[in-house]
Amino acid sequence: MNVLVIHGSMRKNGNTKILSKEFVRGAKEAGHKAEIVELRDKKFGDCLGCRACFNNGGKCVQKDDMAEILDKLRGADVIVLSSPMYYFTWTG
């Protein structure tokens, strides 16, 4: 099984990262492939609403890191969203 953890905290070694690493460690010990994607290290823009993706096979015209993340998401059997809680909700 392929496990992908999307880590959304800006803190490099905060509590959310510690929990994410422990989750990945447990998954690997159970014999699964697992990795963490650090969103703070990625560059991607908001949707432009240009609808170009409707005409070119779903590919966005923006040249950013989102294509890499989407490929990893498609290949994952399990997706874990890891975010700290700010003001009673997850981070943007």
matplotlib code that plots the C-alpha trace (Angstrom):
import matplotlib.pyplot as plt

x = [0.0, 1.2, 0.7, 1.0, 1.0, 0.3, 2.0, 0.5, 2.3, 4.7, 6.7, 9.5, 9.7, 6.4, 4.0, 2.2, 5.4, 6.2, 2.8, 3.2, 6.7, 5.3, 2.5, 4.9, 7.2, 4.2, 3.2, 6.7, 7.0, 3.7, 5.4, 3.9, 5.5, 5.0, 6.2, 5.5, 5.0, 5.9, 3.6, 5.7, 8.5, 6.2, 5.1, 1.6, -0.9, -4.6, -6.9, -7.1, -10.6, -9.3, -10.8, -7.8, -7.6, -11.0, -9.5, -6.0, -6.5, -6.8, -3.4, -3.1, -1.4, 0.5, 4.0, 4.2, 4.6, 1.0, 1.4, 4.0, 1.6, -1.3, 0.8, 1.6, -2.0, -3.1, -0.6, -1.6, -3.8, -4.1, -4.0, -3.4, -3.9, -1.8, -2.5, -2.2, -5.4, -5.6, -8.8, -10.6, -10.0, -7.1, -4.7, -5.4]
y = [0.0, 3.5, 6.1, 9.8, 12.4, 16.0, 18.1, 21.6, 23.3, 26.1, 25.0, 22.8, 20.6, 21.4, 19.0, 18.3, 17.2, 15.0, 13.3, 13.0, 11.4, 8.9, 8.0, 7.4, 5.3, 3.1, 2.7, 1.6, -0.8, -2.4, -2.9, -0.1, 2.6, 6.0, 9.6, 13.1, 16.0, 19.3, 22.0, 24.8, 23.8, 23.9, 26.7, 26.7, 29.3, 29.6, 28.4, 31.2, 30.1, 30.1, 26.6, 25.6, 22.3, 21.4, 21.5, 20.0, 16.8, 18.2, 19.9, 23.3, 26.0, 27.2, 25.8, 25.1, 22.2, 21.2, 18.8, 16.8, 16.7, 15.6, 12.7, 11.6, 11.8, 9.7, 7.0, 6.9, 4.3, 6.3, 10.1, 11.7, 15.5, 16.8, 20.3, 22.2, 23.6, 27.4, 29.1, 25.8, 24.8, 23.6, 25.8, 27.2]
z = [0.0, -0.9, 1.9, 1.2, 4.0, 3.0, 5.7, 5.8, 8.7, 8.2, 11.3, 10.2, 13.3, 15.1, 16.7, 13.5, 11.8, 14.8, 14.5, 10.7, 11.0, 13.6, 11.3, 8.4, 10.7, 11.7, 8.1, 7.0, 10.0, 8.8, 5.4, 3.4, 1.3, 2.8, 2.3, 3.5, 1.1, 2.7, 1.4, 2.9, 0.4, -2.6, -4.8, -6.4, -7.3, -6.9, -9.8, -12.4, -13.6, -17.1, -17.8, -20.0, -18.1, -19.6, -23.1, -22.6, -20.7, -17.3, -17.2, -15.6, -17.5, -14.4, -14.2, -10.5, -8.0, -8.1, -11.0, -8.9, -5.9, -8.1, -9.5, -6.0, -5.0, -7.9, -7.0, -3.3, -1.7, 1.5, 1.8, 5.2, 5.6, 8.4, 9.6, 12.9, 14.4, 14.3, 15.6, 15.7, 12.0, 9.8, 7.9, 4.5]

ax = plt.figure().add_subplot(projection="3d")
ax.plot(x, y, z, "-o")
ax.set_aspect("equal")
plt.show()
